[in-house]
């Protein structure tokens, strides 16, 4: 039976989903003030983060270049939201394509978020999700064609890509809470759950917001008492039945390839849910809404002791639907997730209790870097547009204001889908050599130990943020007023090079007087946040060691003109029906991740559990590629020399995303060999010979250690260049012995 709501709930729903009523006049000019993203904060009394995230679509101002021109309105799918404490508060009155609301909670809090997908699929007719309004290819991949000058059309995409490892389904979404240590199952950080847009064929949204609010209140209440549900049957029967009815209605009425009627059986959603339910698993598909309820573990929470607990720091959230992560993050389906703890308490105390700082405190900025785009190059007739310019909080080269001699805290999220961003320097032109200075204090949402603050966090030490990386900085303004431009270098490499570009500008102005005496960086160990015990270095013995090989291969597995490159792990594309790596709960493992690609450094990401890097081999570094450097040269004829030039000192830094260095290829002299069978035996596994020329590939790699602690369930590892993930560079993994997965993750 379709849902019927009372007048009260209809009115409430209208209030909750009302779109902002402001004139959307395009304004893409660089150099406007930084936008402070609105926040959904946890309640300090109840210790609950309660709010709603809505996936909507709307026209927003959009630039065509780094100069802001041309500027027009384009339709984005984006996140908006509100706090449960103030559900009628309007969305900020700006037409800028800003990220979703910043979430701010504290270690030990309970997260209770309602996620609503209210995208109007009629506005995006060329993307399929099993079945949809559009005219996609029969197997579900998005298609793109171009008109030939001599008449007719040619297919641009998918060409040799095959479902599910292709671009598809970008109106369906979910939330991935990147950097959280929590359950990957049921109502937790569950990226195997897909929320289809609410239905609209009756002239209203189904499920309606008031009904969702009513049902989720019951779900959240049970979660508060008993923790996240373990089975779907623990949810209210009315919600279970409504989802079944909506999914069956969708299966029987959704247009397929532009023709109304029942979907083919293989493309229906409810039968897949029914199979999962019959096997005792959580159903994979929802219509319109899903609840997220999970704790941010403290050492002892709710009577349960955790092996690890949630690291306080700068984390983030984004849509994580296989086949559409690149486009959804490109649309701006991202937001910062700040999780506070003793780390923040110590920093604020230092800058409030120290006599020279107490009048100023510690101003904080949350900075989300994006590369916004409403369509991907893979679907473009030219495929030559290049990555879009970098923006921060929805603006090009925004301006941050500081007083002379002030210290601020910047929380930086690289939330783009493609480029790495190396923080290089601030300009000093016309400032007498004075400039902005920074010191890094945390990486990927985990604070540095003081020794790393002294080393990696040295003043103005360059650092490279791959996609998904985060960094916390203390930033100090000079005494001289003026504008200081932050210069960064973009790349997809572990060894970035190129012309710096301006990411943002700091305007230093006294505005009533400089800060005197000047504020300064933390100097002493006793003033720096103490490293929590669960973040001490991981040591052996290791329950298991593993080797994983990442590669982008343009030709070997697919023949023919126009073949798309393959992005693989262990020479395989993603298979959502099979668990590739199985770990045992509360064990420690050591993995080595190899990159066999010569021009792309794949950023490796694993959900749920952070890791420590103990070794890095960069065969393209100056030392490893210089034959004159006898102590460190990686000799193509001697595999035993393919090892790191420098030992990483302890204590080790924690990460959740780390770049696998690029591979190097060396041609062998013809005197060594011209055919593979005649090459030295120990290099044959790394050698390929063509037309009498033999080439050795020396893979870059890093070694990591991780604890698979506290939580069982299935989740993923993947390359965080998101178009690579969408097209197959991902594996399904599980903590618990399970030979086969019932989920398909597409």
C-alpha positions as CSV (number, residue, x, y, z in Angstrom):
1,X,0.0,0.0,0.0
2,X,1.3,3.5,-0.9
3,X,1.8,5.8,2.0
4,X,-0.8,8.3,3.3
5,X,0.3,11.0,5.8
6,X,-1.6,13.3,8.1
7,X,-1.9,17.0,7.3
8,X,0.6,17.7,10.1
9,X,3.3,15.7,8.6
10,X,2.6,17.1,5.1
11,X,3.1,20.6,6.5
12,X,6.3,19.6,8.3
13,X,7.6,17.9,5.2
14,X,7.0,21.1,3.2
15,X,9.0,23.1,5.8
16,X,11.9,20.6,5.8
17,X,12.4,20.4,2.0
18,X,11.7,24.0,1.0
19,X,14.5,25.1,-1.3
20,X,16.1,28.5,-0.8
21,X,14.2,31.4,-2.4
22,X,17.1,33.6,-3.6
23,X,17.9,35.0,-6.9
24,X,20.7,32.9,-8.4
25,X,22.7,35.5,-10.3
26,X,25.9,33.9,-11.5
27,X,29.0,35.3,-9.8
28,X,32.2,33.4,-10.3
29,X,34.7,36.2,-9.7
30,X,37.9,35.0,-7.9
31,X,39.0,36.9,-4.8
32,X,35.8,37.0,-2.8
33,X,35.8,36.3,0.9
34,X,36.0,32.7,2.1
35,X,32.6,31.2,2.8
36,X,32.2,29.7,6.2
37,X,30.2,26.5,5.7
38,X,27.3,26.1,8.0
39,X,27.6,23.4,10.7
40,X,25.5,20.7,12.2
41,X,26.9,20.3,15.8
42,X,26.4,17.7,18.4
43,X,24.6,18.6,21.6
44,X,27.0,18.9,24.5
45,X,24.4,17.6,26.9
46,X,23.0,14.7,25.1
47,X,26.2,13.9,23.3
48,X,24.3,13.2,20.1
49,X,25.0,14.6,16.6
50,X,21.4,14.9,15.1
51,X,20.6,16.3,11.8
52,X,19.5,15.8,8.2
53,X,21.6,15.6,5.0
54,X,19.5,16.1,1.8
55,X,20.8,15.2,-1.7
56,X,19.1,17.8,-4.0
57,X,19.6,19.2,-7.4
58,X,19.6,22.9,-8.3
59,X,21.2,25.4,-10.7
60,X,24.2,27.1,-9.2
61,X,26.9,29.6,-10.4
62,X,29.7,27.8,-12.2
63,X,32.9,29.0,-13.7
64,X,34.5,27.8,-16.9
65,X,38.1,28.6,-16.0
66,X,40.3,29.6,-13.1
67,X,39.6,33.2,-14.0
68,X,35.9,32.7,-13.4
69,X,34.9,33.1,-17.1
70,X,32.6,32.2,-18.6
71,X,30.2,32.2,-15.7
72,X,26.8,30.6,-16.0
73,X,24.2,28.5,-14.2
74,X,24.7,24.7,-14.3
75,X,22.6,22.0,-12.6
76,X,24.4,20.4,-9.7
77,X,23.4,17.5,-7.4
78,X,24.6,18.6,-4.0
79,X,24.2,18.2,-0.3
80,X,22.3,20.6,1.9
81,X,21.2,20.0,5.5
82,X,20.0,21.3,8.8
83,X,20.4,20.5,12.5
84,X,17.6,18.7,14.4
85,X,17.7,21.6,16.9
86,X,16.7,24.1,14.1
87,X,15.0,22.3,11.3
88,X,13.6,25.5,9.8
89,X,16.9,27.4,9.5
90,X,17.3,28.3,5.8
91,X,20.2,27.2,3.7
92,X,22.8,29.9,3.3
93,X,21.7,32.5,0.8
94,X,24.4,32.0,-1.8
95,X,24.4,30.6,-5.3
96,X,27.9,29.3,-4.9
97,X,28.5,25.6,-5.3
98,X,29.5,25.1,-1.7
99,X,30.1,21.7,0.0
100,X,27.5,20.1,2.3
101,X,27.2,21.2,5.9
102,X,30.2,20.7,8.2
103,X,29.4,18.0,10.8
104,X,31.0,18.6,14.2
105,X,30.9,16.0,17.0
106,X,33.1,14.7,19.8
107,X,34.7,11.4,20.5
108,X,32.2,9.3,22.3
109,X,29.1,11.0,20.7
110,X,26.4,9.1,18.9
111,X,25.8,10.1,15.3
112,X,22.1,10.2,14.3
113,X,21.7,11.4,10.7
114,X,18.7,11.2,8.4
115,X,19.8,11.0,4.7
116,X,17.3,12.0,2.1
117,X,17.8,11.5,-1.6
118,X,15.4,13.9,-3.3
119,X,17.2,14.3,-6.7
120,X,14.7,14.7,-9.6
121,X,15.9,12.0,-12.0
122,X,14.1,13.8,-14.9
123,X,16.9,16.4,-14.8
124,X,19.6,13.7,-15.3
125,X,18.2,11.5,-18.1
126,X,21.4,10.0,-19.4
127,X,22.5,8.0,-16.3
128,X,21.0,4.6,-15.3
129,X,20.7,2.9,-12.0
130,X,19.6,-0.6,-12.9
131,X,16.7,1.1,-14.7
132,X,16.0,4.8,-15.0
133,X,14.4,7.5,-17.1
134,X,17.2,7.7,-19.6
135,X,18.5,6.0,-22.8
136,X,21.5,4.2,-21.4
137,X,23.1,1.1,-22.8
138,X,21.2,-2.2,-22.2
139,X,23.6,-3.3,-19.4
140,X,23.3,-0.1,-17.4
141,X,26.4,1.9,-18.3
142,X,26.0,5.5,-19.1
143,X,26.4,6.3,-22.8
144,X,27.6,9.3,-24.7
145,X,27.6,9.8,-28.4
146,X,28.8,12.5,-30.8
147,X,27.5,13.6,-34.2
148,X,30.0,12.9,-37.0
149,X,30.7,15.6,-39.6
150,X,29.8,13.1,-42.4
151,X,26.5,12.2,-40.7
152,X,25.5,9.6,-38.1
153,X,26.8,9.3,-34.6
154,X,29.8,7.6,-32.9
155,X,29.9,6.3,-29.4
156,X,32.3,8.0,-27.0
157,X,31.4,6.0,-23.9
158,X,31.2,3.2,-22.6
159,X,33.2,1.7,-25.5
160,X,35.0,-1.3,-23.9
161,X,33.9,-0.5,-20.3
162,X,31.5,-3.1,-18.9
163,X,28.9,-3.0,-16.1
164,X,29.3,-2.6,-13.2
165,X,32.9,-1.2,-13.7
166,X,31.7,1.8,-15.7
167,X,30.1,5.2,-15.1
168,X,26.5,4.7,-14.1
169,X,23.8,5.4,-11.6
170,X,24.8,8.9,-10.5
171,X,21.5,9.8,-9.0
172,X,21.7,7.0,-6.5
173,X,23.9,7.8,-3.5
174,X,24.9,7.1,0.1
175,X,27.2,8.6,2.7
176,X,30.8,7.5,3.4
177,X,32.1,8.9,6.6
178,X,35.8,9.0,5.6
179,X,38.1,8.6,8.5
180,X,35.7,7.2,11.0
181,X,36.5,4.1,13.0
182,X,33.0,2.6,13.3
183,X,30.9,-0.3,12.1
184,X,30.8,-0.7,8.3
185,X,27.5,-2.5,8.5
186,X,23.7,-1.7,8.8
187,X,23.3,1.9,9.9
188,X,27.0,2.7,10.2
189,X,29.6,3.6,7.5
190,X,27.9,1.3,5.1
191,X,29.0,2.0,1.5
192,X,27.3,-1.2,0.3
193,X,23.9,0.5,0.8
194,X,22.4,2.4,-2.1
195,X,19.7,5.0,-1.7
196,X,17.7,5.6,-4.9
197,X,15.9,9.0,-5.3
198,X,12.5,9.4,-3.8
199,X,9.6,8.5,-6.2
200,X,7.7,11.4,-7.7
201,X,5.1,9.8,-10.0
202,X,2.2,10.7,-7.7
203,X,3.1,14.3,-7.7
204,X,4.7,14.2,-4.3
205,X,7.8,12.8,-2.8
206,X,7.6,9.2,-1.5
207,X,8.5,8.5,1.1
208,X,7.5,11.9,2.4
209,X,9.6,13.7,4.9
210,X,7.1,13.6,7.8
211,X,6.7,9.9,7.6
212,X,10.5,9.4,7.5
213,X,10.9,11.7,10.5
214,X,8.3,9.6,12.4
215,X,9.9,6.2,11.5
216,X,13.5,7.3,12.1
217,X,12.6,8.7,15.5
218,X,11.8,5.1,16.5
219,X,15.0,3.8,14.9
220,X,17.2,6.3,16.6
221,X,15.6,5.7,20.0
222,X,16.4,1.9,19.7
223,X,19.9,2.7,18.5
224,X,20.5,4.9,21.6
225,X,19.4,2.0,23.8
226,X,20.9,-1.0,22.1
227,X,23.5,0.3,19.6
228,X,23.2,0.0,15.8
229,X,20.7,-2.6,14.6
230,X,22.1,-6.0,13.6
231,X,19.2,-7.1,11.4
232,X,16.7,-5.4,9.1
233,X,13.9,-7.0,11.1
234,X,14.8,-4.8,14.1
235,X,13.5,-1.7,12.2
236,X,9.8,-0.7,12.5
237,X,7.6,-3.1,10.5
238,X,5.9,0.0,8.9
239,X,9.3,1.1,7.5
240,X,10.2,-2.4,6.2
241,X,6.8,-2.7,4.4
242,X,6.9,0.8,3.0
243,X,10.4,0.2,1.5
244,X,9.2,-3.1,0.0
245,X,6.2,-1.5,-1.5
246,X,8.2,1.5,-3.0
247,X,10.8,-0.8,-4.5
248,X,8.2,-3.1,-6.1
249,X,6.4,-0.1,-7.4
250,X,9.7,1.2,-8.9
251,X,10.5,-2.2,-10.4
252,X,7.1,-2.4,-12.1
253,X,6.8,1.2,-13.4
254,X,10.2,2.7,-14.0
255,X,10.9,3.6,-17.6
256,X,13.7,1.7,-19.2
257,X,15.5,3.2,-22.1
258,X,12.8,5.8,-22.3
259,X,9.9,3.3,-22.4
260,X,7.6,3.0,-19.4
261,X,6.9,-0.4,-18.0
262,X,8.3,-3.1,-15.8
263,X,12.1,-3.4,-15.7
264,X,13.9,-6.6,-16.9
265,X,14.2,-9.0,-14.0
266,X,18.0,-8.6,-13.8
267,X,17.5,-4.8,-13.3
268,X,14.9,-4.9,-10.6
269,X,15.9,-3.8,-7.1
270,X,13.5,-5.7,-4.8
271,X,14.5,-9.2,-5.8
272,X,18.1,-8.3,-4.9
273,X,16.9,-7.1,-1.5
274,X,14.8,-10.2,-1.0
275,X,17.8,-12.4,-1.7
276,X,19.9,-10.6,0.9
277,X,17.2,-10.7,3.5
278,X,16.7,-14.5,2.9
279,X,20.4,-14.9,3.6
280,X,20.2,-12.9,6.8
281,X,21.9,-9.8,5.3
282,X,21.0,-6.2,5.4
283,X,19.1,-5.2,2.2
284,X,21.1,-3.2,-0.2
285,X,18.6,-0.8,-1.9
286,X,16.4,1.8,-0.3
287,X,14.1,4.4,-1.8
288,X,14.4,8.0,-0.8
289,X,15.9,7.8,2.7
290,X,18.1,5.8,5.1
291,X,19.1,6.3,8.7
292,X,22.7,6.5,9.9
293,X,23.2,5.8,13.6
294,X,26.6,4.8,15.0
295,X,28.9,5.7,17.9
296,X,32.2,7.5,17.6
297,X,34.1,5.1,20.0
298,X,35.8,6.3,23.0
299,X,38.1,3.9,24.9
300,X,35.2,2.8,27.0
301,X,31.7,3.6,25.6
302,X,28.4,2.1,26.7
303,X,30.1,-0.5,28.8
304,X,32.2,-1.8,25.8
305,X,36.0,-1.4,25.7
306,X,37.5,-0.7,22.3
307,X,40.9,-1.9,21.0
308,X,41.1,1.4,19.1
309,X,38.8,4.5,19.4
310,X,38.0,7.3,17.1
311,X,40.9,9.6,16.4
312,X,39.9,13.3,17.0
313,X,40.6,15.4,14.0
314,X,39.6,16.5,10.5
315,X,37.6,13.9,8.6
316,X,35.0,14.2,5.8
317,X,32.0,12.6,4.2
318,X,31.1,12.1,0.6
319,X,28.8,10.0,-1.7
320,X,30.3,6.6,-2.4
321,X,28.2,4.8,-5.0
322,X,30.3,2.6,-7.2
323,X,30.0,3.9,-10.8
324,X,29.3,7.5,-9.8
325,X,31.8,8.5,-7.1
326,X,33.8,10.7,-9.4
327,X,30.8,12.6,-10.8
328,X,29.2,12.9,-7.4
329,X,32.3,14.3,-5.7
330,X,32.8,16.5,-8.8
331,X,29.3,17.9,-8.2
332,X,30.3,18.7,-4.7
333,X,28.7,15.8,-2.7
334,X,31.2,16.3,0.0
335,X,31.5,17.9,3.4
336,X,33.9,18.1,6.4
337,X,33.4,16.0,9.5
338,X,35.2,17.5,12.5
339,X,35.5,15.1,15.4
340,X,36.8,16.8,18.5
341,X,38.6,15.4,21.6
342,X,41.6,16.1,23.9
343,X,43.5,17.2,20.8
344,X,41.3,20.2,20.4
345,X,41.1,20.9,24.1
346,X,44.9,21.1,24.4
347,X,45.2,23.4,21.4
348,X,42.5,25.8,22.6
349,X,43.8,25.8,26.1
350,X,47.3,26.8,24.9
351,X,46.0,29.7,22.8
352,X,43.6,30.9,25.5
353,X,45.5,30.3,28.7
354,X,48.9,31.6,27.5
355,X,49.1,35.3,28.6
356,X,50.1,36.6,25.2
357,X,47.3,34.7,23.4
358,X,44.4,34.8,25.8
359,X,42.8,37.9,24.3
360,X,42.7,36.3,20.8
361,X,42.1,32.6,21.2
362,X,42.5,30.2,18.2
363,X,40.4,31.2,15.1
364,X,39.6,28.1,13.0
365,X,38.9,27.7,9.3
366,X,37.5,24.6,7.7
367,X,38.8,24.5,4.0
368,X,37.3,22.0,1.6
369,X,39.2,21.9,-1.7
370,X,37.2,20.8,-4.7
371,X,37.4,20.4,-8.5
372,X,33.8,21.0,-9.5
373,X,32.3,19.7,-12.7
374,X,28.9,18.7,-13.8
375,X,30.1,16.2,-16.4
376,X,33.1,14.0,-16.7
377,X,35.7,14.2,-19.5
378,X,35.1,10.5,-20.3
379,X,31.7,11.4,-21.5
380,X,32.9,14.4,-23.5
381,X,33.3,14.3,-27.3
382,X,36.8,15.8,-27.1
383,X,37.9,14.3,-23.8
384,X,40.5,17.0,-23.7
385,X,39.1,19.5,-21.2
386,X,41.6,18.7,-18.4
387,X,40.7,18.8,-14.8
388,X,38.7,21.8,-13.6
389,X,40.3,24.6,-11.5
390,X,40.6,24.2,-7.7
391,X,38.1,25.9,-5.5
392,X,37.9,26.3,-1.7
393,X,34.5,26.2,0.0
394,X,32.8,26.8,-3.4
395,X,34.9,29.9,-4.5
396,X,37.9,30.5,-6.6
397,X,40.9,32.0,-4.8
398,X,38.9,33.0,-1.7
399,X,40.3,35.5,0.7
400,X,41.0,34.6,4.4
401,X,41.4,37.6,6.8
402,X,44.1,37.6,9.5
403,X,45.5,40.2,11.8
404,X,49.3,40.9,11.8
405,X,51.0,38.4,14.1
406,X,47.9,36.2,14.4
407,X,48.0,32.4,14.6
408,X,45.0,30.5,13.1
409,X,44.2,26.8,12.8
410,X,43.3,25.6,9.3
411,X,41.6,22.2,8.7
412,X,42.2,21.3,5.1
413,X,40.3,18.6,3.2
414,X,41.4,17.6,-0.4
415,X,37.9,16.8,-1.5
416,X,38.5,16.7,-5.2
417,X,38.1,13.5,-7.3
418,X,41.4,13.7,-9.3
419,X,44.3,16.0,-8.5
420,X,47.0,15.9,-5.8
421,X,47.7,19.3,-4.2
422,X,51.2,20.1,-3.0
423,X,51.4,23.0,-0.6
424,X,54.4,24.9,-1.8
425,X,54.8,28.5,-0.4
426,X,53.2,31.9,0.1
427,X,54.2,34.8,-2.0
428,X,56.4,37.5,-0.5
429,X,56.5,40.0,-3.3
430,X,56.6,43.5,-2.0
431,X,56.6,42.3,1.6
432,X,60.3,42.7,2.4
433,X,60.8,39.0,2.7
434,X,58.0,38.5,5.3
435,X,55.3,36.0,4.6
436,X,52.8,33.6,6.0
437,X,54.3,30.6,7.8
438,X,52.7,27.3,8.6
439,X,53.4,24.2,10.7
440,X,51.5,20.9,10.1
441,X,50.1,19.3,13.3
442,X,47.9,16.4,11.9
443,X,47.6,14.1,8.9
444,X,44.4,12.4,7.8
445,X,42.5,13.4,10.9
446,X,45.2,12.0,13.3
447,X,47.5,14.3,15.2
448,X,51.2,14.2,15.0
449,X,53.3,12.9,17.9
450,X,55.6,15.8,19.0
451,X,58.7,14.4,17.3
452,X,56.8,14.5,14.0
453,X,55.6,18.0,14.7
454,X,59.2,18.9,15.0
455,X,60.2,17.1,11.8
456,X,57.4,16.9,9.3
457,X,55.8,19.9,10.9
458,X,58.8,22.1,10.5
459,X,58.0,25.7,9.4
460,X,56.8,25.8,5.8
461,X,57.7,22.2,5.2
462,X,56.1,21.3,1.8
463,X,53.5,18.6,1.9
464,X,51.4,16.8,-0.8
465,X,47.7,16.1,-0.3
466,X,46.4,13.3,-2.6
467,X,42.7,13.1,-3.1
468,X,41.0,12.4,0.3
469,X,44.1,13.4,2.4
470,X,43.6,16.0,5.1
471,X,46.0,18.2,7.0
472,X,45.7,20.4,10.1
473,X,47.9,23.5,10.1
474,X,48.8,26.2,12.5
475,X,49.2,29.3,10.3
476,X,51.0,32.5,11.4
477,X,50.6,35.9,9.8
478,X,53.6,38.3,9.6
479,X,53.7,41.7,11.1
480,X,53.4,43.5,7.7
481,X,50.0,44.1,6.2
482,X,49.3,43.0,2.7
483,X,48.0,40.2,0.5
484,X,49.8,36.8,0.5
485,X,48.9,34.2,-2.1
486,X,49.2,30.5,-1.2
487,X,50.9,28.7,-4.1
488,X,50.2,25.0,-4.7
489,X,51.3,22.5,-7.4
490,X,48.8,20.1,-8.8
491,X,49.6,16.7,-10.2
492,X,48.7,13.0,-10.1
493,X,52.2,12.1,-9.1
494,X,54.1,11.3,-5.9
495,X,56.8,13.7,-7.1
496,X,54.9,16.8,-8.2
497,X,56.4,19.3,-10.5
498,X,55.0,22.2,-12.5
499,X,54.1,25.9,-12.2
500,X,52.5,26.9,-8.9
501,X,49.0,28.2,-9.0
502,X,47.2,30.3,-6.4
503,X,44.8,28.3,-4.2
504,X,43.7,31.1,-1.8
505,X,44.9,34.5,-0.6
506,X,45.5,35.7,3.0
507,X,44.7,39.4,3.6
508,X,46.7,40.6,6.6
509,X,45.2,43.9,8.0
510,X,45.4,45.4,11.4
511,X,41.7,46.6,11.6
512,X,42.2,48.4,14.9
513,X,45.7,47.2,15.7
514,X,48.1,44.4,15.3
515,X,48.3,41.5,17.8
516,X,51.0,42.5,20.3
517,X,52.9,40.6,21.6
518,X,52.8,38.4,18.5
519,X,51.2,34.9,18.7
520,X,53.5,32.0,18.0
521,X,53.6,28.3,17.2
522,X,53.7,25.8,20.0
523,X,57.3,25.3,20.9
524,X,57.4,22.7,23.8
525,X,56.3,19.1,24.1
526,X,54.3,19.8,27.3
527,X,52.1,22.3,25.4
528,X,51.5,20.0,22.4
529,X,48.5,17.6,22.3
530,X,49.6,14.3,23.9
531,X,49.3,11.2,21.7
532,X,46.5,8.9,22.9
533,X,47.7,5.4,23.9
534,X,45.8,3.6,21.1
535,X,47.9,5.6,18.5
536,X,51.3,4.1,19.6
537,X,53.3,2.4,16.9
538,X,52.1,-0.9,15.6
539,X,54.6,-3.7,16.1
540,X,54.6,-7.4,15.2
541,X,54.2,-10.3,15.2
542,X,51.9,-10.0,12.2
543,X,48.9,-12.3,11.9
544,X,49.3,-12.2,8.1
545,X,51.3,-10.3,5.4
546,X,49.8,-9.4,2.0
547,X,51.0,-8.0,-1.4
548,X,48.6,-6.0,-3.6
549,X,49.4,-4.8,-7.1
550,X,47.8,-1.7,-8.5
551,X,48.1,-1.0,-12.3
552,X,46.7,1.0,-15.1
553,X,47.2,-1.0,-18.2
554,X,46.1,0.7,-21.5
555,X,46.2,-2.3,-23.8
556,X,46.9,-5.8,-22.5
557,X,43.5,-7.0,-21.4
558,X,41.4,-5.3,-24.1
559,X,42.2,-5.4,-27.8
560,X,41.1,-3.1,-30.6
561,X,41.1,0.5,-31.5
562,X,39.6,2.8,-28.9
563,X,40.0,0.3,-26.0
564,X,39.6,2.0,-22.6
565,X,42.5,1.6,-20.1
566,X,42.1,-0.9,-17.3
567,X,42.5,0.1,-13.7
568,X,43.1,-3.2,-11.7
569,X,44.2,-4.5,-8.4
570,X,46.0,-7.8,-8.6
571,X,45.2,-7.9,-12.4
572,X,41.5,-8.0,-11.6
573,X,38.6,-5.6,-11.9
574,X,36.2,-5.1,-9.0
575,X,33.8,-8.0,-8.5
576,X,31.1,-7.1,-6.0
577,X,30.1,-10.8,-5.5
578,X,33.5,-11.9,-4.2
579,X,35.5,-11.0,-1.0
580,X,39.1,-10.5,-2.1
581,X,40.7,-10.1,1.3
582,X,39.5,-11.6,4.6
583,X,41.0,-10.5,7.9
584,X,40.5,-11.8,11.4
585,X,39.1,-9.5,14.0
586,X,41.5,-7.7,16.4
587,X,44.6,-8.9,14.6
588,X,47.6,-6.9,13.1
589,X,48.7,-7.3,9.5
590,X,51.4,-5.9,7.3
591,X,50.7,-5.1,3.7
592,X,52.9,-4.0,0.8
593,X,51.1,-2.0,-1.9
594,X,52.8,-2.0,-5.3
595,X,52.2,0.5,-8.2
596,X,53.1,-0.9,-11.7
597,X,51.9,2.3,-13.4
598,X,54.6,4.6,-14.7
599,X,52.7,8.0,-14.8
600,X,50.0,7.8,-12.1
601,X,50.5,7.5,-8.4
602,X,47.5,5.6,-7.1
603,X,46.3,6.9,-3.7
604,X,45.3,3.8,-1.7
605,X,42.4,4.1,0.7
606,X,41.0,1.6,3.2
607,X,37.8,2.2,5.1
608,X,37.2,1.9,8.9
609,X,40.8,1.3,10.1
610,X,43.7,3.8,9.7
611,X,47.3,2.5,9.1
612,X,50.9,3.4,9.6
613,X,53.6,3.6,6.8
614,X,56.9,1.9,7.7
615,X,58.6,2.0,4.3
616,X,58.3,3.9,0.9
617,X,60.2,3.1,-2.3
618,X,60.1,5.8,-5.0
619,X,62.0,4.5,-8.0
620,X,61.6,7.8,-9.8
621,X,63.2,9.8,-7.1
622,X,66.4,11.6,-7.9
623,X,68.5,9.3,-5.7
624,X,66.9,6.0,-6.9
625,X,67.2,6.9,-10.6
626,X,70.7,8.3,-10.6
627,X,73.3,5.6,-11.6
628,X,76.0,7.7,-10.0
629,X,74.4,7.2,-6.6
630,X,75.8,3.8,-5.8
631,X,74.3,3.7,-2.3
632,X,70.7,4.2,-3.5
633,X,70.4,3.6,-7.2
634,X,67.7,1.1,-8.2
635,X,69.6,-0.9,-10.8
636,X,67.3,-2.4,-13.4
637,X,69.5,-5.5,-13.5
638,X,69.5,-6.0,-9.7
639,X,66.1,-6.4,-8.1
640,X,67.8,-6.6,-4.7
641,X,68.5,-2.8,-5.0
642,X,64.8,-2.0,-5.5
643,X,64.3,-0.8,-1.9
644,X,63.8,2.5,0.0
645,X,66.7,5.0,0.0
646,X,65.8,6.2,3.5
647,X,64.4,4.5,6.6
648,X,61.2,6.1,8.0
649,X,61.9,7.1,11.6
650,X,59.6,6.3,14.4
651,X,57.1,7.3,15.6
652,X,55.2,6.5,12.5
653,X,52.5,8.8,11.1
654,X,48.9,7.5,10.8
655,X,47.0,7.7,7.5
656,X,43.8,6.5,5.9
657,X,44.9,7.3,2.3
658,X,48.5,7.1,1.1
659,X,49.9,7.4,-2.4
660,X,51.6,4.4,-4.0
661,X,54.7,5.8,-5.8
662,X,54.9,5.6,-9.5
663,X,56.8,2.9,-11.3
664,X,59.9,3.4,-13.4
665,X,60.6,1.8,-16.8
666,X,64.2,1.2,-18.0
667,X,65.2,0.0,-21.5
668,X,67.8,-2.7,-21.3
669,X,70.9,-2.5,-23.5
670,X,70.7,-4.9,-26.5
671,X,73.9,-6.5,-25.2
672,X,71.9,-7.7,-22.1
673,X,69.0,-9.2,-24.0
674,X,66.6,-8.7,-27.0
675,X,64.2,-11.5,-26.1
676,X,62.6,-12.3,-22.8
677,X,63.9,-15.8,-22.6
678,X,67.5,-14.5,-22.9
679,X,67.1,-11.8,-20.2
680,X,68.6,-12.6,-16.7
681,X,66.3,-14.9,-14.9
682,X,65.8,-12.7,-11.8
683,X,64.4,-9.8,-13.9
684,X,62.3,-11.8,-16.3
685,X,59.1,-11.4,-14.1
686,X,59.5,-7.6,-14.5
687,X,60.5,-7.4,-18.2
688,X,58.6,-7.1,-21.5
689,X,60.2,-7.4,-24.9
690,X,58.9,-6.0,-28.2
691,X,60.7,-5.9,-31.6
692,X,64.0,-6.6,-30.0
693,X,63.7,-4.0,-27.2
694,X,63.3,-5.2,-23.6
695,X,62.0,-2.9,-20.9
696,X,62.1,-3.5,-17.1
697,X,59.3,-2.1,-14.9
698,X,60.4,-1.3,-11.4
699,X,57.3,-0.9,-9.3
700,X,57.0,1.8,-6.6
701,X,55.6,0.6,-3.3
702,X,54.9,1.3,0.4
703,X,54.6,-1.0,3.4
704,X,51.8,-0.4,5.9
705,X,50.7,-1.9,9.2
706,X,47.1,-1.9,10.4
707,X,44.9,-3.2,13.3
708,X,41.6,-4.7,12.1
709,X,40.0,-3.8,15.4
710,X,36.6,-3.7,17.0
711,X,34.3,-4.1,14.0
712,X,33.4,-7.0,11.7
713,X,31.7,-6.6,8.4
714,X,32.4,-5.9,4.7
715,X,33.9,-2.8,3.3
716,X,36.3,-1.8,0.5
717,X,39.8,-0.7,-0.5
718,X,40.3,1.3,-3.6
719,X,42.2,3.9,-5.5
720,X,41.0,7.4,-4.5
721,X,41.4,8.8,-8.0
722,X,37.6,8.2,-8.1
723,X,37.2,7.5,-11.9
724,X,39.6,4.6,-11.3
725,X,37.5,3.3,-8.5
726,X,34.3,3.7,-10.6
727,X,35.9,1.7,-13.4
728,X,37.1,-1.2,-11.3
729,X,40.2,-0.3,-9.1
730,X,38.6,-1.6,-5.9
731,X,38.3,-4.7,-3.8
732,X,35.7,-6.0,-1.4
733,X,37.2,-7.0,1.9
734,X,35.8,-8.4,5.1
735,X,36.8,-8.7,8.8
736,X,35.4,-12.2,9.5
737,X,35.8,-15.4,7.6
738,X,33.4,-15.3,4.6
739,X,34.1,-16.9,1.3
740,X,31.6,-15.0,-0.8
741,X,29.6,-11.8,-0.6
742,X,25.9,-11.4,-1.2
743,X,26.4,-7.7,-2.0
744,X,27.2,-6.3,-5.4
745,X,28.3,-2.7,-4.6
746,X,27.1,-1.1,-7.8
